[in-house]
Amino acid sequence: QVQLVESGGGLVQPGGSLRLSCAASGSIFVINAMGWYRQAPGKQRELVATITDGGSQNYDDSVKGRFTISRDSAKNTVYLQMNRLKPEDTAVYYCNVNEGPLWRRRDYWGQGTQVTVSS
C-alpha cells in the first residue's frame, strides 16, 4: 500500500499564489506518473496537471501559464505551484500517484486539500 499526504491548501485572494505538496510513502516499488486533480462543489473531478517519471508535463487549458507541476523523485513528492489564482480555481485538490511495475500498476489518491480563492 502507498499512502499520500497532501499539504499547502488554504484561503487566498484572487491573484495570489499557493503551493501544494503531496508526499508518497509506504510500499513503493516505483512511482510512474504523478498528478493533481480537483473537484468543485457540484462538479465532477477533473484533471489539473500530470507529470511523468521522465518529467513530461500536461496541463488542463484552464491552468496553462498559471500552474506548474514538478516532482522530486528522491522524495517521492509532487508539487503544484499555483499562481494568479482565480475564484474558479476554488476546489478540493487531490493528488494522484500511479505506482508499480508494468504488470501491476495501481492508482492511489490523497485525502484532498481545500483551496479557496476569494476576496
C-alpha positions as CSV (number, residue, x, y, z in Angstrom):
1,Q,0.0,0.0,0.0
2,V,1.0,3.6,-0.7
3,Q,-0.1,6.5,1.5
4,L,-0.3,10.1,0.2
5,V,-0.2,13.1,2.4
6,E,-1.1,16.4,0.9
7,S,-0.4,19.9,2.3
8,G,-0.5,23.5,1.3
9,G,-4.1,24.3,0.7
10,G,-5.9,27.3,2.2
11,L,-7.6,30.6,1.6
12,V,-6.1,33.1,-0.8
13,Q,-7.2,36.3,-2.5
14,P,-7.6,36.4,-6.3
15,G,-4.3,36.9,-8.0
16,G,-2.5,35.2,-5.1
17,S,-0.4,32.1,-5.0
18,L,-0.3,28.7,-3.2
19,R,2.0,25.7,-3.4
20,L,0.6,22.2,-2.9
21,S,2.7,19.3,-1.9
22,C,2.0,15.6,-1.9
23,A,4.4,13.1,-0.4
24,A,4.1,9.3,-1.1
25,S,5.2,6.7,1.4
26,G,4.8,3.0,2.2
27,S,5.4,0.0,0.0
28,I,6.7,1.8,-3.1
29,F,8.3,-0.2,-5.9
30,V,8.4,2.5,-8.5
31,I,6.3,5.7,-9.0
32,N,5.3,6.3,-12.5
33,A,3.1,9.3,-13.3
34,M,2.0,11.8,-10.6
35,G,-0.7,14.4,-10.9
36,W,-3.2,16.7,-9.4
37,Y,-7.0,16.7,-9.9
38,R,-9.7,19.0,-8.4
39,Q,-13.3,18.8,-7.7
40,A,-15.5,21.9,-7.2
41,P,-18.9,21.7,-5.5
42,G,-21.5,20.1,-7.7
43,K,-18.9,19.2,-10.4
44,Q,-17.0,16.1,-11.4
45,R,-13.4,15.6,-10.5
46,E,-11.2,17.0,-13.3
47,L,-7.5,16.8,-14.3
48,V,-5.4,19.8,-13.4
49,A,-1.9,18.6,-14.3
50,T,0.2,15.5,-14.6
51,I,3.9,14.7,-14.8
52,T,5.5,11.5,-16.0
53,D,8.5,9.8,-14.5
54,G,10.5,11.3,-17.3
55,G,9.4,14.8,-16.4
56,S,6.9,15.4,-19.2
57,Q,4.1,17.7,-18.1
58,N,0.4,18.0,-19.1
59,Y,-2.0,20.8,-18.1
60,D,-5.6,21.5,-18.4
61,D,-6.1,24.5,-20.7
62,S,-7.7,26.5,-17.8
63,V,-4.4,26.5,-15.8
64,K,-1.8,26.7,-18.5
65,G,0.6,29.5,-17.9
66,R,-0.5,29.9,-14.3
67,F,0.2,26.5,-12.6
68,T,3.4,24.5,-12.7
69,I,3.7,20.8,-11.7
70,S,7.0,19.4,-10.6
71,R,8.3,16.4,-8.7
72,D,11.2,15.3,-6.5
73,S,11.6,11.7,-7.3
74,A,14.2,11.2,-4.5
75,K,11.5,12.3,-2.0
76,N,8.5,10.7,-3.8
77,T,6.9,14.1,-3.8
78,V,4.9,16.1,-6.3
79,Y,4.2,19.8,-6.1
80,L,1.7,22.2,-7.7
81,Q,2.7,25.8,-7.8
82,M,-0.4,27.9,-8.4
83,N,-0.1,31.5,-9.4
84,R,-2.5,34.2,-10.5
85,L,-5.3,32.2,-8.8
86,K,-8.9,32.9,-9.8
87,P,-12.2,32.3,-7.9
88,E,-13.0,29.5,-10.4
89,D,-9.9,27.6,-9.1
90,T,-11.7,27.0,-5.8
91,A,-12.0,23.3,-5.3
92,V,-10.7,20.3,-3.3
93,Y,-7.4,19.3,-4.9
94,Y,-6.4,15.7,-4.9
95,C,-3.0,14.2,-5.5
96,N,-2.8,11.1,-7.7
97,V,0.1,8.7,-8.0
98,N,0.5,5.7,-10.3
99,E,2.7,3.1,-8.7
100,G,4.1,-0.3,-9.6
101,P,5.8,-2.2,-12.3
102,L,4.2,-2.6,-15.7
103,W,2.3,-5.7,-14.8
104,R,0.9,-4.4,-11.5
105,R,0.2,-0.7,-11.8
106,R,-2.2,0.9,-9.3
107,D,-3.5,4.4,-8.8
108,Y,-3.6,6.0,-5.3
109,W,-5.3,9.1,-4.2
110,G,-4.7,11.6,-1.5
111,Q,-7.3,12.8,1.0
112,G,-7.7,16.1,-0.7
113,T,-6.8,19.7,0.3
114,Q,-9.2,22.6,0.1
115,V,-8.2,25.6,-2.0
116,T,-10.4,28.7,-1.7
117,V,-9.9,31.8,-3.8
118,S,-11.9,34.6,-2.5
119,S,-11.7,38.3,-1.6
